[in-house]
Amino acid sequence: MKKILSGIPGLDELLDGGLYERSSTVISGPPGTGKTTFGVQFIYNGVTVYNEPGIFITFEEFPEIIYRDAMNFGWDLKKYEAEGKIKVIFTSPAVLKSELEKENGFIDRLVAEFDAKRIVIDSVTLMEQLTTDHQELRQVFNSLINGLKRLGLTTILTSEIPLFFGNDGAIEASLGFVVDNIVFLKYVEIESELETALTILKARGSKHAKDIRKYKITGKGIKIDTKFAGHQGILTGFPSRLISGKTLLEEGLIRKKR
């Protein structure tokens, strides 16, 4: 099966060459970790680098806010929207669910109108408003993802985790089981400085990197960087230095044998 490139520096390498076409990926993390930026960058790169039109659906922000924030990275979404290559839509989970269940809903019409290949939904956390039953919610997500695959779309979903620190339990099962890929974002404190960490928890049908990487939100978007070398416990929220025999000797904590 064909893979498509996200164009996000470092991400495609971790995913062994990108995302499978028509796959679904959830990017999950606490507020401020760049989930929306990941999504916008995926859509923008699709149009400007790979000639793949895209749809960005937001449940929380008005399109003008998305346009404004994208321009901070030099991404002129309005320009490509005027050219019929990007569409930013502000709607509700209930409306999206209803339209995808119709034979010729507005997503179907948009995909046909400008041959969309990519879609981002920001954030599916709000879809929990549709039901309090976990099994039913899982069916909602399953129906959503299958509907987008039916349309030939490669999907990124963002999901918010409310905790900044400590053991947050990763992705809620109702979503984690039905998506193809899980990208997990986290704040970590390293030597009294706050950093952001990324790891791939799941990549269905594909090899993927198992290490934990630093990443930054730069003036040009997300850039995934080096490993957290010399530390352990990054995902638990309680990172500590890895102590080798050499390090212990250098720090005088053990006595060298004569």
C-alpha positions in Angstrom: 0.0 0.0 0.0 1.2 3.5 -0.9 2.6 5.8 1.9 2.2 9.5 1.9 4.6 12.0 3.4 3.5 14.4 6.1 6.4 16.7 5.3 6.9 17.4 9.1 10.7 17.2 9.7 11.5 14.0 11.5 8.0 12.5 11.6 8.1 10.5 8.4 11.5 9.0 9.4 9.9 7.8 12.7 7.0 6.3 10.8 9.3 4.3 8.4 8.6 6.5 5.4 5.3 8.2 6.2 1.6 7.4 6.7 -0.3 4.7 4.8 -2.7 6.3 2.3 -6.3 6.3 3.8 -4.9 5.6 7.3 -6.0 7.4 10.5 -3.6 8.9 13.0 -4.3 10.5 16.4 -2.0 13.1 17.8 -2.6 13.2 21.5 -1.2 15.5 24.1 -1.9 18.2 26.7 -2.8 21.8 25.7 0.0 23.8 24.2 2.0 20.9 22.8 1.3 21.8 19.2 -1.4 19.3 18.2 -3.2 21.9 16.0 0.1 23.0 14.5 0.9 19.4 13.5 -2.5 19.2 11.8 -2.2 22.5 9.9 1.3 21.7 8.9 0.1 18.3 7.5 -2.6 20.1 5.4 -0.3 22.9 4.3 2.5 20.6 3.2 0.0 18.4 1.4 -1.0 21.3 -0.9 2.3 23.1 -1.3 4.7 20.2 -1.4 2.8 17.1 -2.6 -0.2 18.6 -4.6 -2.7 16.9 -2.3 -5.7 19.2 -1.4 -6.9 19.0 2.2 -9.7 19.8 4.6 -9.2 21.2 8.1 -12.2 20.7 10.4 -12.2 22.6 13.7 -14.7 22.2 16.6 -13.3 24.9 18.8 -11.7 27.8 16.9 -13.2 30.0 14.2 -11.5 29.8 10.8 -10.1 33.3 11.3 -8.1 32.1 14.3 -6.7 29.2 12.3 -5.7 31.5 9.5 -4.1 33.9 11.9 -2.1 31.3 13.7 -1.0 29.6 10.5 0.4 32.9 9.2 2.7 33.0 12.2 4.5 30.2 10.4 4.2 31.7 7.0 1.4 29.4 5.9 -1.2 31.4 3.9 -4.2 29.2 4.2 -6.5 31.8 2.8 -4.6 31.9 -0.5 -4.9 28.2 -1.1 -8.5 28.3 0.1 -9.2 30.9 -2.6 -7.6 28.5 -5.1 -9.8 25.6 -4.0 -7.0 23.6 -2.6 -7.7 23.9 1.2 -11.0 24.2 3.0 -11.2 25.2 6.7 -14.6 24.3 8.3 -16.0 25.3 11.7 -18.7 22.9 12.8 -19.8 20.6 15.7 -19.2 16.9 16.4 -23.0 16.2 16.0 -23.2 17.9 12.6 -20.0 16.2 11.3 -21.3 12.8 12.4 -24.7 13.4 10.8 -23.1 14.6 7.5 -20.8 11.6 7.2 -23.8 9.2 7.7 -25.6 10.8 4.8 -25.2 9.4 1.3 -24.1 12.8 -0.1 -23.1 14.9 2.9 -21.0 18.0 2.8 -17.7 16.2 3.3 -18.5 13.9 0.4 -19.3 16.9 -1.8 -16.1 18.7 -0.8 -13.9 15.7 -1.5 -15.5 15.4 -4.9 -15.3 19.2 -5.6 -11.6 19.6 -5.2 -10.3 16.0 -5.0 -9.2 16.2 -1.4 -6.7 13.7 -0.2 -6.1 14.8 3.4 -8.3 15.8 6.4 -7.6 17.0 9.9 -10.2 17.0 12.7 -9.3 19.2 15.6 -10.2 18.1 18.3 -12.0 14.8 18.5 -12.0 15.1 22.3 -15.2 17.1 21.9 -16.9 14.1 20.3 -17.2 12.7 23.9 -20.1 15.1 24.2 -22.1 12.8 21.9 -22.4 10.0 24.4 -21.2 9.0 27.9 -21.1 5.2 27.0 -17.6 4.0 26.2 -18.8 1.3 23.8 -21.0 3.7 22.0 -18.3 6.2 21.7 -16.0 3.6 20.3 -18.6 2.9 17.6 -18.9 6.7 16.9 -15.1 6.9 16.3 -15.1 3.7 14.2 -17.9 5.0 12.1 -16.1 8.4 11.7 -12.8 6.8 10.6 -14.4 4.3 8.3 -16.4 7.1 6.7 -13.3 9.1 6.0 -11.4 6.1 4.6 -14.4 5.4 2.3 -13.8 8.8 0.8 -10.1 8.0 0.3 -8.9 10.5 2.9 -5.7 10.2 5.0 -6.8 11.4 8.4 -5.2 13.2 11.3 -7.2 13.6 14.5 -6.1 15.6 17.5 -7.0 14.5 21.0 -6.4 16.5 24.2 -5.1 15.0 27.4 -6.0 17.2 30.4 -2.9 16.4 32.6 0.4 18.2 32.1 2.5 16.1 34.4 2.6 12.7 35.9 1.1 9.4 34.7 -1.7 10.3 32.3 -2.4 6.8 31.0 -1.9 7.6 27.3 -4.8 7.4 24.8 -8.3 6.5 25.9 -9.3 3.1 24.7 -12.4 4.2 22.8 -10.1 6.0 20.2 -6.8 4.2 20.6 -8.1 0.8 19.4 -9.8 2.1 16.2 -7.0 4.4 14.7 -4.1 3.1 12.8 -1.4 5.3 14.3 -0.9 7.0 17.7 1.5 9.9 18.1 1.9 10.9 21.7 3.1 14.3 22.9 4.1 15.2 26.4 5.7 17.9 28.6 8.8 16.7 30.5 11.0 18.5 33.0 14.7 18.0 32.3 17.1 19.6 34.8 14.6 22.3 35.7 13.7 23.1 32.1 10.4 22.3 30.4 10.8 20.4 27.1 8.4 18.6 24.8 8.7 14.9 23.9 7.1 12.8 21.2 6.9 9.0 20.7 5.0 6.7 18.3 2.9 4.4 20.4 1.3 2.5 17.5 1.7 2.2 13.7 -0.6 -0.5 12.4 1.0 -2.6 9.6 4.3 -0.7 9.6 7.6 -0.5 11.4 8.1 2.5 13.5 10.8 4.0 15.8 10.4 3.1 19.5 12.5 5.9 20.9 11.4 9.2 22.5 12.3 12.3 20.7 12.5 16.0 21.5 10.6 18.3 19.3 10.2 22.0 18.9 7.7 24.5 17.6 9.9 26.7 15.4 9.1 29.7 13.3 8.6 27.3 10.4 6.4 24.8 12.3 7.1 21.5 14.1 10.6 20.0 13.9 11.3 16.7 15.5 14.8 16.5 17.0 17.1 14.2 18.8 16.5 11.4 21.3 16.4 12.1 25.0 19.8 10.6 25.5 21.0 9.9 29.0 17.6 9.9 30.6 14.9 7.3 31.5 11.3 7.6 32.8 10.4 10.3 30.2 6.9 9.0 29.6 6.1 8.4 33.3 6.6 12.2 33.9 9.5 11.5 36.3 12.6 11.5 34.2 16.0 10.7 35.7 19.6 10.3 34.5 20.8 6.9 33.3 23.8 6.0 35.4 26.5 4.0 33.8 29.5 2.4 35.5 31.7 5.0 33.9 29.5 7.8 35.2 29.5 6.4 38.7 33.3 6.2 38.6 33.6 9.8 37.3 31.3 11.1 40.0 33.3 9.2 42.7 30.2 7.2 43.8 32.0 3.8 43.5 35.6 3.0 44.1 37.7 1.7 41.2 39.2 -1.8 41.8 42.9 -1.9 42.1 
